[in-house]
């Protein structure tokens, strides 16, 4: 464990920023208003073309805990977060998306849970998803802080499956993180990062309070990445493979042997819902879903060989079944033509 000294922040919070001028001040204000003392906030502009960098400089001039960096060219969220990790000096490292918000007691609650539970590898809080929640709750400084619950992931491996893959509602002990980093030049990189670290972890604490507020907007912002027809679908296979590879590297493959294929197929099949929302013709959309469905089954096994009840908790099982029917019909048609 990292040995504290008087100059070490309790938590380093890394915020990658790319063209987020609309919501950025709301995000930064929630960091200014955190009830936890002794935090550092690392803000990295990823070559924005709007006023984001000017906003970051404005806040850095007012608040000494803010440290601002700027990428000379756009390198993506994974690489930007990795750069932030190299600048972090805190006991724990956290992440915040620039279009989201943290309730004022979020980092205090997580650090207190760490303190009360012997400084575990990771601590997480629950996520609230609502535009109104962000506007109504960000100024509430009187949220009761609850004691975290220790979860033994080795004894309860399915807890990994039920946990959000977001890295933003968690803090990670810096020495536990070590040299591990986000996948770069990859969409959905946080999924591989979070699940890989969870399966590596020997001590995980959950605070069951909705303290992280996620702004779900499929038109723009971080959550929009899979809903565009130019989404690099092949990246999700890098993510799914990374989950398994890291479990092997960390000697946890046997512990999570039932969880890994569930995670792999769930994170892949979640993309079907995104493809189904693409603004393209039904013909292109359906062909893309069929091709993607076939590739997932070829790489990770037929989805019905898994527990479909578990799978349906993370992916749209009805859509998977519809695509399966389309794939079967397409295959029969090809046979008749031949």
VEXDREN-2710 file (C-alpha; in Angstrom, 1 decimal):
% VEXDREN-2710
k/r/px/py/pz
1/UNK/0.0/0.0/0.0
2/UNK/1.1/3.6/-0.7
3/UNK/2.6/5.2/2.4
4/UNK/1.1/8.6/2.9
5/UNK/3.1/11.7/3.5
6/UNK/1.8/15.2/4.3
7/UNK/2.1/16.3/0.6
8/UNK/0.2/13.3/-0.9
9/UNK/-3.4/14.0/-1.9
10/UNK/-6.0/11.4/-0.7
11/UNK/-7.5/11.1/-4.2
12/UNK/-6.3/12.2/-7.7
13/UNK/-9.3/12.8/-10.0
14/UNK/-8.6/12.6/-13.7
15/UNK/-11.0/14.3/-16.1
16/UNK/-10.4/13.9/-19.9
17/UNK/-12.1/16.7/-21.8
18/UNK/-13.0/16.9/-25.5
19/UNK/-15.5/19.5/-26.8
20/UNK/-17.6/19.5/-23.6
21/UNK/-18.2/23.3/-23.3
22/UNK/-22.0/22.7/-22.8
23/UNK/-21.7/20.7/-19.6
24/UNK/-18.1/21.3/-18.5
25/UNK/-18.7/24.0/-15.9
26/UNK/-21.4/21.9/-14.2
27/UNK/-18.9/19.0/-13.9
28/UNK/-16.1/21.2/-12.6
29/UNK/-18.4/22.9/-10.1
30/UNK/-19.2/19.5/-8.6
31/UNK/-15.4/19.0/-8.1
32/UNK/-15.0/22.4/-6.6
33/UNK/-17.8/21.6/-4.1
34/UNK/-16.4/18.3/-2.9
35/UNK/-16.6/17.8/0.9
36/UNK/-13.3/15.9/0.9
37/UNK/-10.2/17.9/1.6
38/UNK/-6.9/17.1/0.1
39/UNK/-7.7/16.1/-3.5
40/UNK/-6.0/16.9/-6.7
41/UNK/-7.9/17.3/-9.9
42/UNK/-6.1/16.6/-13.2
43/UNK/-7.9/18.1/-16.2
44/UNK/-6.7/17.2/-19.7
45/UNK/-8.0/18.8/-22.8
46/UNK/-7.8/16.4/-25.7
47/UNK/-7.3/19.1/-28.4
48/UNK/-10.8/20.4/-28.2
49/UNK/-12.0/22.8/-30.9
50/UNK/-14.6/24.6/-28.7
51/UNK/-14.0/26.7/-25.6
52/UNK/-13.3/23.7/-23.3
53/UNK/-9.6/24.6/-22.8
54/UNK/-10.4/28.2/-21.9
55/UNK/-12.9/27.0/-19.3
56/UNK/-10.3/24.7/-17.8
57/UNK/-7.7/27.5/-17.6
58/UNK/-10.4/29.7/-15.9
59/UNK/-10.9/27.2/-13.2
60/UNK/-7.2/26.4/-12.7
61/UNK/-6.6/30.1/-12.1
62/UNK/-9.2/30.1/-9.3
63/UNK/-8.5/26.8/-7.6
64/UNK/-5.1/25.5/-6.8
65/UNK/-6.2/21.8/-6.7
66/UNK/-6.9/22.0/-10.4
67/UNK/-4.0/21.0/-12.7
68/UNK/-4.5/21.6/-16.4
69/UNK/-2.8/19.9/-19.4
70/UNK/-3.5/20.0/-23.1
71/UNK/-2.8/17.4/-25.7
72/UNK/-1.3/18.8/-28.9
73/UNK/-3.5/16.5/-30.9
74/UNK/-6.6/14.4/-30.2
75/UNK/-5.4/11.1/-28.8
76/UNK/-8.7/9.7/-27.5
77/UNK/-10.1/9.0/-24.0
78/UNK/-8.0/5.9/-23.2
79/UNK/-4.7/7.6/-23.9
80/UNK/-5.7/10.8/-22.2
81/UNK/-6.7/9.0/-19.1
82/UNK/-3.3/7.1/-19.2
83/UNK/-1.5/10.4/-19.4
84/UNK/-3.5/11.6/-16.4
85/UNK/-2.4/8.5/-14.4
86/UNK/1.2/9.4/-15.0
87/UNK/0.5/12.8/-13.4
88/UNK/-1.5/11.5/-10.4
89/UNK/0.2/11.5/-7.0
90/UNK/-2.8/10.5/-4.7
91/UNK/-3.3/7.4/-2.6
92/UNK/-6.3/6.6/-4.8
93/UNK/-7.1/7.5/-8.4
94/UNK/-10.6/8.3/-9.7
95/UNK/-12.0/9.3/-13.0
96/UNK/-14.8/11.7/-14.0
97/UNK/-16.3/12.2/-17.4
98/UNK/-16.6/15.8/-18.4
99/UNK/-20.3/15.6/-19.1
100/UNK/-21.2/13.9/-15.8
101/UNK/-21.3/15.1/-12.2
102/UNK/-20.3/13.9/-8.7
103/UNK/-22.4/14.7/-5.7
104/UNK/-20.6/16.8/-3.1
105/UNK/-19.9/13.9/-0.7
106/UNK/-19.0/11.3/-3.3
107/UNK/-15.2/11.3/-2.8
108/UNK/-15.5/11.7/0.9
109/UNK/-17.8/8.7/1.1
110/UNK/-15.4/6.6/-1.0
111/UNK/-12.3/7.6/1.0
112/UNK/-14.1/7.1/4.3
113/UNK/-15.1/3.6/3.1
114/UNK/-11.4/3.0/2.2
115/UNK/-10.3/4.2/5.6
116/UNK/-12.9/2.1/7.5
117/UNK/-12.1/-1.0/5.6
118/UNK/-8.3/-1.2/5.6
119/UNK/-7.6/0.6/2.4
120/UNK/-9.0/-1.9/-0.2
121/UNK/-7.9/-2.1/-3.8
122/UNK/-11.0/-0.5/-5.1
123/UNK/-14.1/1.4/-3.8
124/UNK/-17.3/2.1/-5.7
125/UNK/-20.5/4.0/-5.3
126/UNK/-23.8/3.6/-7.2
127/UNK/-24.7/5.5/-10.3
128/UNK/-27.8/7.7/-10.8
129/UNK/-28.9/8.4/-14.3
130/UNK/-31.1/11.4/-14.8
131/UNK/-30.8/14.9/-16.2
132/UNK/-33.0/16.2/-13.4
133/UNK/-30.9/14.5/-10.7
134/UNK/-27.8/16.3/-11.9
135/UNK/-29.6/19.7/-11.7
136/UNK/-31.4/19.0/-8.4
137/UNK/-28.7/17.2/-6.4
138/UNK/-25.4/18.7/-7.2
139/UNK/-25.7/21.3/-4.5
140/UNK/-26.8/18.9/-1.7
141/UNK/-24.0/18.8/0.7
142/UNK/-25.9/17.0/3.4
143/UNK/-26.0/13.5/2.1
144/UNK/-25.6/10.9/4.8
145/UNK/-22.3/9.0/4.4
146/UNK/-22.8/5.3/4.7
147/UNK/-20.2/2.7/5.6
148/UNK/-19.1/0.6/2.7
149/UNK/-19.7/-3.1/2.3
150/UNK/-16.7/-5.4/1.7
151/UNK/-17.3/-7.9/-1.1
152/UNK/-15.1/-10.9/-1.5
153/UNK/-15.0/-11.3/-5.2
154/UNK/-13.2/-14.6/-5.1
155/UNK/-16.1/-16.1/-3.1
156/UNK/-18.7/-14.2/-5.0
157/UNK/-17.3/-13.9/-8.6
158/UNK/-20.7/-13.1/-10.1
159/UNK/-20.5/-9.7/-8.2
160/UNK/-18.2/-8.7/-11.0
161/UNK/-20.9/-9.4/-13.6
162/UNK/-23.5/-7.3/-11.8
163/UNK/-21.1/-4.4/-11.3
164/UNK/-21.1/-1.4/-13.7
165/UNK/-18.1/-1.3/-16.0
166/UNK/-17.8/2.4/-15.5
167/UNK/-14.4/3.5/-14.1
168/UNK/-16.0/6.9/-13.0
169/UNK/-17.9/5.6/-9.9
170/UNK/-14.8/4.0/-8.5
171/UNK/-11.5/4.9/-6.9
172/UNK/-8.5/2.6/-7.3
173/UNK/-5.5/2.4/-5.0
174/UNK/-2.6/3.7/-7.0
175/UNK/-0.1/1.0/-6.0
176/UNK/-2.7/-1.7/-6.8
177/UNK/-3.2/-0.1/-10.2
178/UNK/0.6/-0.3/-10.8
179/UNK/1.5/-0.3/-14.5
180/UNK/-1.9/-1.4/-15.8
181/UNK/-3.5/1.1/-18.2
182/UNK/-6.5/1.7/-20.4
183/UNK/-6.5/0.3/-23.9
184/UNK/-5.6/3.1/-26.4
185/UNK/-7.2/3.9/-29.7
186/UNK/-10.2/1.8/-28.6
187/UNK/-13.8/2.6/-27.9
188/UNK/-15.4/1.1/-24.7
189/UNK/-11.9/1.0/-23.2
190/UNK/-13.3/1.6/-19.7
191/UNK/-15.1/-1.8/-19.8
192/UNK/-11.8/-3.7/-20.2
193/UNK/-10.1/-1.5/-17.6
194/UNK/-12.7/-1.9/-14.9
195/UNK/-13.5/-5.6/-15.2
196/UNK/-9.9/-6.5/-15.5
197/UNK/-9.0/-4.7/-12.3
198/UNK/-12.0/-6.0/-10.5
199/UNK/-11.0/-9.6/-11.3
200/UNK/-7.4/-8.8/-10.2
201/UNK/-8.6/-7.3/-6.9
202/UNK/-8.4/-9.0/-3.6
203/UNK/-10.4/-6.3/-1.7
204/UNK/-13.4/-4.5/-3.1
205/UNK/-15.8/-2.2/-1.2
206/UNK/-19.2/-1.0/-2.4
207/UNK/-21.0/2.1/-1.0
208/UNK/-24.6/1.7/-1.9
209/UNK/-25.5/5.3/-2.5
210/UNK/-26.1/7.0/-5.9
211/UNK/-23.4/9.6/-5.7
212/UNK/-22.2/9.5/-9.3
213/UNK/-24.6/11.2/-11.8
214/UNK/-24.4/10.0/-15.4
215/UNK/-25.7/12.2/-18.1
216/UNK/-26.9/9.7/-20.7
217/UNK/-27.1/11.4/-24.1
218/UNK/-26.9/9.2/-27.2
219/UNK/-26.7/12.3/-29.4
220/UNK/-23.5/13.7/-28.1
221/UNK/-20.9/13.3/-25.3
222/UNK/-19.2/10.2/-24.0
223/UNK/-22.2/8.0/-24.0
224/UNK/-22.9/8.6/-27.7
225/UNK/-19.8/6.6/-29.0
226/UNK/-21.6/3.4/-29.9
227/UNK/-24.7/5.0/-31.4
228/UNK/-23.0/6.3/-34.6
229/UNK/-22.9/4.3/-37.7
230/UNK/-19.1/4.8/-37.9
231/UNK/-18.6/3.2/-34.5
232/UNK/-15.5/0.9/-34.7
233/UNK/-17.3/-2.3/-33.7
234/UNK/-14.1/-4.3/-33.9
235/UNK/-12.9/-2.5/-30.7
236/UNK/-15.4/-4.4/-28.6
237/UNK/-13.6/-7.6/-29.4
238/UNK/-10.3/-6.1/-28.2
239/UNK/-12.2/-5.3/-25.0
240/UNK/-13.7/-8.8/-24.6
241/UNK/-10.3/-10.4/-25.3
242/UNK/-8.5/-8.1/-22.8
243/UNK/-10.9/-9.2/-20.0
244/UNK/-9.9/-12.8/-20.5
245/UNK/-6.2/-12.1/-21.1
246/UNK/-5.9/-10.1/-17.9
247/UNK/-7.6/-12.8/-15.9
248/UNK/-5.0/-15.2/-17.1
249/UNK/-2.1/-12.8/-16.4
250/UNK/-3.4/-12.2/-12.9
251/UNK/-3.9/-15.9/-12.2
252/UNK/-7.7/-15.4/-11.8
253/UNK/-8.9/-17.3/-14.9
254/UNK/-10.2/-20.3/-12.9
255/UNK/-11.9/-18.2/-10.2
256/UNK/-13.9/-16.3/-12.9
257/UNK/-14.2/-19.1/-15.5
258/UNK/-18.0/-18.8/-15.5
259/UNK/-18.1/-15.0/-15.4
260/UNK/-15.6/-14.3/-18.2
261/UNK/-17.7/-15.8/-21.1
262/UNK/-20.9/-14.1/-19.7
263/UNK/-19.0/-10.7/-19.6
264/UNK/-17.6/-11.2/-23.1
265/UNK/-20.9/-12.0/-24.8
266/UNK/-22.8/-9.4/-22.7
267/UNK/-20.5/-6.5/-23.6
268/UNK/-20.5/-7.6/-27.2
269/UNK/-24.3/-8.1/-27.5
270/UNK/-24.9/-4.7/-25.9
271/UNK/-23.6/-3.3/-29.2
272/UNK/-26.6/-4.8/-31.0
273/UNK/-28.9/-2.2/-29.3
274/UNK/-26.6/0.6/-30.4
275/UNK/-26.5/-0.7/-34.0
276/UNK/-30.3/-1.0/-33.9
277/UNK/-30.4/2.8/-33.2
278/UNK/-28.1/3.8/-36.1
279/UNK/-29.5/6.3/-38.5
280/UNK/-29.1/4.1/-41.6
281/UNK/-31.3/2.0/-43.8
282/UNK/-33.0/-1.1/-42.3
283/UNK/-31.1/-3.2/-44.9
284/UNK/-27.6/-1.9/-43.7
285/UNK/-28.6/-2.1/-40.1
286/UNK/-29.9/-5.7/-40.3
287/UNK/-26.9/-6.9/-42.2
288/UNK/-24.6/-5.3/-39.7
289/UNK/-26.4/-6.9/-36.8
290/UNK/-26.4/-10.3/-38.5
291/UNK/-22.7/-10.1/-39.3
292/UNK/-21.9/-8.9/-35.8
293/UNK/-24.1/-11.6/-34.2
294/UNK/-22.4/-14.4/-36.2
295/UNK/-18.9/-13.1/-35.3
296/UNK/-19.7/-13.0/-31.5
297/UNK/-20.9/-16.6/-31.6
298/UNK/-17.9/-17.6/-33.6
299/UNK/-15.5/-16.0/-31.2
300/UNK/-17.0/-16.7/-27.8
301/UNK/-19.5/-19.5/-28.3
302/UNK/-23.2/-19.9/-29.0
303/UNK/-25.0/-17.5/-26.6
304/UNK/-27.7/-20.1/-25.7
305/UNK/-25.0/-22.2/-24.1
306/UNK/-24.7/-19.5/-21.4
307/UNK/-27.3/-18.6/-18.8
308/UNK/-29.5/-16.5/-20.9
309/UNK/-31.2/-15.1/-17.7
310/UNK/-27.9/-13.6/-16.7
311/UNK/-27.2/-12.4/-20.3
312/UNK/-30.6/-10.7/-20.5
313/UNK/-29.7/-8.5/-17.5
314/UNK/-27.1/-6.7/-19.5
315/UNK/-28.1/-7.2/-23.1
316/UNK/-31.4/-7.2/-25.0
317/UNK/-32.2/-10.9/-25.3
318/UNK/-35.3/-10.2/-27.4
319/UNK/-33.2/-8.3/-29.9
320/UNK/-30.5/-11.1/-29.9
321/UNK/-33.3/-13.6/-30.7
322/UNK/-34.6/-11.5/-33.5
323/UNK/-31.2/-11.2/-35.0
324/UNK/-30.7/-14.9/-34.6
325/UNK/-33.9/-15.5/-36.6
326/UNK/-32.7/-13.0/-39.3
327/UNK/-29.3/-14.7/-39.4
328/UNK/-31.0/-18.1/-39.8
329/UNK/-33.3/-16.9/-42.5
330/UNK/-30.4/-15.2/-44.4
331/UNK/-28.4/-18.5/-44.2
332/UNK/-31.4/-20.5/-45.6
333/UNK/-31.8/-18.0/-48.4
334/UNK/-28.1/-18.3/-49.3
335/UNK/-28.4/-22.1/-49.4
336/UNK/-31.4/-21.9/-51.8
337/UNK/-29.5/-19.6/-54.1
338/UNK/-26.6/-21.9/-54.2
END
